[in-house]
């Protein structure tokens, strides 16, 4: 009896181990089928959104460079040395305000010489007039021939012509002398001044004395790609490009610090031709600049606006991509989730999509947990509030 007891105990333990394993397999099999009895998987709650049409505005930003409506190069018309500079770089100047004075003594001498020439010519005219008055009574009395009177009159006319020439010489000398004082031709802002006091300048100098940018209006130059230009031409009404520009809403200007310029602009000019090097077409928007905040040479972004009526906005997290296509789970009447292909316009903030095709108003889409769904999976939909109305920025 003692000899066979370990064998019986070992056999009993083996039988208990096999029974436990079989019980575990059955439990695992039942769990895999959804329940202890092998029934269907339990239905879970999923948040869903009822897609409703809304009015939104799509924004699209294009890098832009800002230039003054007038960028006037100030160049000397006479040769000389810079004697005085009346304004500093970056100063705001008015039309007619003094900017520079050029020392050119030769023009002052020309004025003095011209004035002396006028006095000489005037004296010759007076003498010739006296000669005519002296000869005329003698001719009337028949003492001398009338040809002498005609000769005296011709001499007077010659002296009058010389006087007119002397006056023209003086006017030209005064004009040249006036060029030594340079004034601003427009209201604007002074640019850099490369030539300092004492510098020799001339009308043939390569660099201007300065450049003045007007402040009344500024231009913002931006470009559209060939694809964007085609979309613009197809979307906007009008027969010509200028007609289409007339239908473009006001544009905004985003400054370098990210703030939006308070004044709206208008796109009035388009080049139309595609640059073969960049593959883009240039546009120009005009913005008012009453406070002088915008300066020539600065940068920013022109923001175009496209209002959309009856737009369907859904969160990007409620979609997934498969083989290059975008899908969303739509809840059917049978409360099952069905994958629907959709066409969307993404927003660069990575939060939303504007649905162009694939969804209709009133349909329900699953908002969260779509990674665990399969086609035709039964769900218990829990309707949440709609995505709040807002303005979104379209990429591209």
C-alpha positions in Angstrom: 0.0 0.0 0.0 2.7 2.4 0.8 4.5 1.7 -2.4 1.6 2.6 -4.7 0.5 5.8 -2.9 2.8 8.3 -4.7 1.7 6.9 -8.1 -1.9 7.4 -7.3 -1.4 11.0 -6.1 0.6 11.9 -9.2 -2.2 10.5 -11.4 -4.8 12.5 -9.6 -2.8 15.7 -9.9 -2.4 15.1 -13.7 -6.2 14.7 -14.2 -6.9 17.9 -12.2 -4.4 19.9 -14.4 -6.0 18.7 -17.6 -9.5 19.6 -16.4 -8.3 23.1 -15.4 -6.7 23.7 -18.8 -9.9 22.6 -20.7 -12.0 24.9 -18.5 -9.6 27.8 -19.2 -9.8 27.2 -23.0 -13.6 27.2 -22.9 -13.6 30.4 -20.9 -11.2 32.0 -23.4 -13.2 30.8 -26.3 -16.4 32.2 -24.8 -14.8 35.5 -24.1 -13.6 35.8 -27.7 -17.1 35.3 -28.9 -18.4 38.1 -26.9 -19.8 36.4 -23.8 -19.8 33.3 -21.7 -22.5 31.8 -23.8 -20.7 32.7 -27.1 -23.3 35.5 -27.8 -22.7 38.8 -29.8 -20.2 41.4 -28.6 -21.8 44.0 -26.3 -22.8 47.3 -28.0 -20.8 50.3 -26.8 -21.6 54.0 -26.5 -20.0 56.3 -29.1 -20.3 60.2 -29.3 -21.7 61.2 -32.6 -22.2 64.6 -34.3 -25.2 65.6 -36.4 -23.8 67.3 -39.5 -25.5 70.6 -40.0 -24.9 73.3 -42.7 -23.4 76.6 -41.5 -21.9 79.8 -42.8 -18.1 80.1 -42.5 -15.3 82.1 -44.0 -12.3 80.4 -45.5 -9.1 82.4 -45.2 -6.0 81.8 -47.3 -2.6 83.6 -46.7 -0.1 84.5 -49.3 3.4 85.9 -48.5 3.7 89.5 -49.6 6.2 92.3 -49.8 5.1 95.9 -49.1 6.2 98.8 -51.3 5.2 102.5 -51.2 2.9 103.7 -53.9 5.7 106.1 -54.8 9.3 105.3 -54.2 11.1 108.5 -55.5 14.8 108.5 -55.9 16.3 111.9 -55.0 19.3 112.6 -57.3 21.3 115.8 -57.8 21.0 117.7 -61.1 24.2 119.7 -60.6 27.8 118.8 -59.5 29.1 119.9 -56.2 29.7 119.1 -52.5 27.0 118.2 -50.0 26.9 121.3 -47.8 23.9 120.7 -45.6 21.5 117.8 -44.8 18.2 119.2 -43.3 16.5 115.9 -42.4 17.5 112.6 -40.9 17.1 109.1 -42.2 13.6 107.7 -41.5 12.1 111.2 -41.0 8.6 112.0 -42.3 8.8 114.9 -44.8 6.3 117.0 -46.6 6.2 118.0 -50.2 8.5 121.0 -50.8 10.5 120.5 -47.6 14.2 121.1 -47.8 16.3 118.0 -47.9 19.9 118.9 -49.0 22.0 121.8 -50.1 24.8 121.4 -52.5 27.7 123.9 -52.6 28.3 124.9 -56.2 29.9 128.4 -56.4 30.1 128.3 -60.2 26.3 128.6 -60.4 26.3 131.7 -58.2 28.9 133.2 -60.5 26.8 132.4 -63.5 23.9 134.3 -62.0 26.0 137.3 -61.4 27.4 137.2 -64.9 23.9 136.8 -66.4 22.6 139.8 -64.4 25.5 141.9 -65.6 24.8 140.8 -69.2 21.2 142.0 -68.8 22.4 145.4 -67.7 24.7 145.7 -70.7 21.9 144.5 -73.1 19.4 146.9 -71.5 21.9 149.8 -72.1 22.3 148.8 -75.7 18.5 148.7 -76.2 18.2 152.2 -74.6 20.9 153.5 -76.9 19.3 152.0 -80.0 15.9 153.4 -79.0 17.4 156.8 -78.7 19.0 156.4 -82.2 15.5 155.7 -83.6 13.9 158.7 -81.9 16.8 160.9 -83.2 16.5 159.8 -86.8 12.7 159.7 -87.1 12.1 163.5 -87.1 14.9 164.1 -89.6 13.3 161.6 -92.0 9.9 163.2 -91.6 11.4 166.5 -92.6 13.2 164.9 -95.6 16.6 165.8 -94.3 17.9 162.3 -94.4 16.8 159.2 -96.2 14.2 156.8 -94.7 16.7 154.0 -95.1 18.6 155.4 -92.2 15.5 155.2 -90.0 15.0 151.6 -91.1 18.6 150.8 -90.2 18.2 152.4 -86.8 15.0 150.3 -86.2 16.8 147.1 -87.2 19.6 147.9 -84.7 17.0 148.4 -82.0 15.4 145.0 -82.8 18.8 143.3 -82.6 19.5 144.9 -79.2 16.1 143.8 -78.0 16.9 140.2 -79.1 20.2 140.4 -77.2 18.4 141.6 -74.1 16.0 138.6 -74.4 18.9 136.3 -74.7 20.5 137.8 -71.7 17.3 137.3 -69.7 17.1 133.7 -70.8 20.7 133.2 -69.7 19.8 134.6 -66.3 16.8 132.3 -66.0 18.9 129.3 -66.8 21.5 130.4 -64.3 18.9 130.8 -61.6 17.4 127.4 -62.4 20.8 125.8 -62.0 21.3 127.6 -58.8 17.9 126.4 -57.6 19.1 122.8 -58.1 21.6 123.3 -55.4 18.7 123.3 -52.9 16.9 119.9 -53.1 13.4 119.6 -51.8 11.0 116.7 -51.4 8.7 116.1 -54.4 6.1 114.1 -52.3 5.0 113.5 -48.8 6.7 110.4 -47.4 9.5 108.9 -45.4 13.2 109.4 -45.9 15.3 106.4 -46.7 19.0 105.9 -46.1 21.4 108.8 -46.9 24.7 107.2 -48.2 26.4 110.6 -48.9 27.3 112.6 -45.9 28.2 116.3 -45.6 31.3 117.0 -47.7 30.7 114.3 -50.2 31.1 115.1 -53.9 28.0 114.3 -55.9 27.0 114.7 -59.5 24.1 114.0 -61.8 25.9 110.9 -63.0 26.4 109.4 -59.5 25.3 105.7 -59.3 23.6 106.0 -55.9 20.8 108.5 -55.2 21.1 111.0 -52.4 18.1 109.1 -50.8 14.8 107.5 -51.6 11.4 108.9 -50.4 8.5 106.4 -50.0 5.1 108.0 -50.0 2.7 107.2 -47.1 -0.7 107.8 -48.7 -1.2 104.2 -50.0 1.0 101.2 -50.0 1.2 98.2 -52.4 1.3 94.6 -51.2 2.7 92.3 -53.9 1.9 88.6 -53.6 1.9 85.6 -56.0 -0.5 82.8 -56.9 0.7 79.4 -58.2 -0.5 78.3 -61.6 -3.0 75.9 -60.0 -4.3 78.6 -57.7 -4.6 81.0 -60.6 -6.7 78.5 -62.5 -9.0 77.9 -59.5 -9.3 81.7 -59.1 -10.3 82.1 -62.8 -12.9 79.4 -62.6 -14.4 80.4 -59.3 -14.8 84.1 -59.9 -17.5 85.6 -62.2 -16.4 87.8 -65.1 -15.1 87.6 -68.6 -11.7 89.1 -68.2 -9.2 89.0 -65.4 -10.0 92.6 -64.4 -13.7 91.7 -64.3 -12.9 88.8 -61.9 -10.7 91.1 -59.7 -13.7 93.5 -59.4 -15.6 90.7 -57.7 -12.9 89.8 -55.2 -13.9 90.8 -51.6 -11.6 93.0 -49.6 -8.4 91.4 -48.4 -6.6 91.6 -45.1 -3.0 92.2 -44.3 -1.3 90.1 -41.7 1.8 91.9 -40.4 5.1 90.4 -39.5 4.2 90.1 -35.8 1.0 88.1 -36.7 -1.4 90.9 -36.0 -4.0 91.9 -38.6 -3.7 95.4 -40.1 -6.9 97.4 -39.2 -7.6 98.7 -42.7 -8.8 96.5 -45.6 -7.3 96.4 -49.0 -8.4 95.8 -52.6 -6.8 93.6 -55.2 -6.9 95.9 -58.3 -4.0 94.7 -60.5 -2.8 91.3 -61.7 0.0 90.5 -64.0 -1.8 87.5 -65.4 1.3 86.0 -67.1 3.0 83.0 -65.4 6.6 83.5 -64.5 8.6 80.7 -66.1 11.1 80.7 -63.3 8.8 80.7 -60.3 5.6 79.2 -61.9 3.5 81.9 -60.3 1.6 85.0 -61.3 1.9 88.3 -59.4 -1.0 90.3 -57.9 -1.0 93.7 -56.2 -3.3 94.8 -53.4 -3.6 98.4 -52.3 -4.0 99.4 -48.7 -4.5 102.8 -47.1 -1.8 104.0 -44.8 -3.1 107.1 -43.0 -1.0 106.5 -39.8 2.3 105.6 -41.6 2.4 102.2 -39.9 3.4 100.4 -43.1 6.9 101.1 -44.5 8.3 100.3 -47.9 10.3 97.1 -47.9 8.5 95.4 -45.0 6.9 92.0 -45.2 3.6 90.4 -44.4 0.8 88.2 -45.8 -2.2 89.0 -47.9 -5.2 87.1 -46.6 -8.0 86.5 -49.0 -11.5 85.7 -47.8 -14.0 83.2 -49.2 -17.4 83.1 -47.5 -19.2 79.8 -47.8 -22.9 79.2 -47.2 -24.2 75.8 -46.2 -20.7 74.5 -45.4 -20.3 71.3 -43.5 -17.5 71.5 -40.9 -16.3 68.3 -39.1 -13.3 67.7 -36.8 -10.3 66.1 -38.4 -10.2 63.6 -35.5 -13.5 62.1 -36.8 -11.9 60.9 -40.0 -9.2 58.5 -41.1 -7.1 58.0 -44.2 -6.8 54.7 -46.1 -4.9 54.3 -49.4 -4.9 58.0 -50.1 -8.6 58.5 -49.4 -10.3 60.2 -46.5 -13.2 58.4 -44.7 -15.7 59.1 -41.9 -18.0 56.6 -40.1 -21.6 57.5 -40.7 -24.3 56.1 -38.4 -27.0 54.3 -40.4 -30.6 53.8 -39.5 -29.6 50.4 -38.2 -27.3 52.2 -35.7 -24.3 50.6 -37.4 -21.2 52.5 -38.4 -20.5 52.6 -42.1 -17.3 54.0 -43.7 -18.1 56.8 -46.1 -15.5 58.3 -48.5 -15.4 62.1 -48.3 -13.7 65.0 -50.1 -12.5 67.7 -47.8 -10.5 71.0 -47.6 -8.0 70.8 -44.7 -7.2 73.7 -42.4 -3.6 74.3 -41.3 -4.6 74.4 -37.7 -5.1 70.7 -37.9 -8.5 70.8 -36.2 -11.2 70.8 -38.9 -12.2 69.8 -42.4 -14.6 71.6 -44.7 -16.5 68.7 -46.4 -17.0 69.2 -50.1 -18.4 65.8 -51.0 -19.5 62.6 -49.3 -21.7 63.9 -46.4 -25.2 65.4 -46.3 -26.8 67.7 -43.7 -28.6 65.7 -41.0 -26.3 62.7 -41.1 -24.5 61.5 -38.0 -20.8 60.8 -37.8 -18.8 59.1 -35.1 -16.5 61.6 -33.3 -14.3 59.5 -31.2 -13.0 55.9 -31.0 -13.1 55.3 -34.7 -9.9 53.3 -34.6 -11.7 50.5 -32.8 -14.6 50.4 -35.3 -15.2 48.1 -38.2 -17.5 48.3 -41.1 -21.1 47.6 -39.9 -20.2 47.6 -36.2 -23.3 48.2 -34.0 -23.0 51.2 -31.7 -25.1 53.1 -29.3 -24.9 56.8 -30.6 -24.8 59.6 -28.1 -25.4 62.9 -29.8 -23.1 65.8 -28.8 -23.3 69.5 -29.6 -22.4 70.8 -33.0 -18.9 72.1 -33.8 -19.1 75.9 -33.0 -19.3 78.3 -35.9 -16.0 80.0 -36.6 -13.7 81.3 -39.2 -11.1 78.9 -40.4 -7.9 79.3 -42.4 -7.6 77.2 -45.5 -4.1 75.8 -46.3 -2.3 76.0 -49.6 
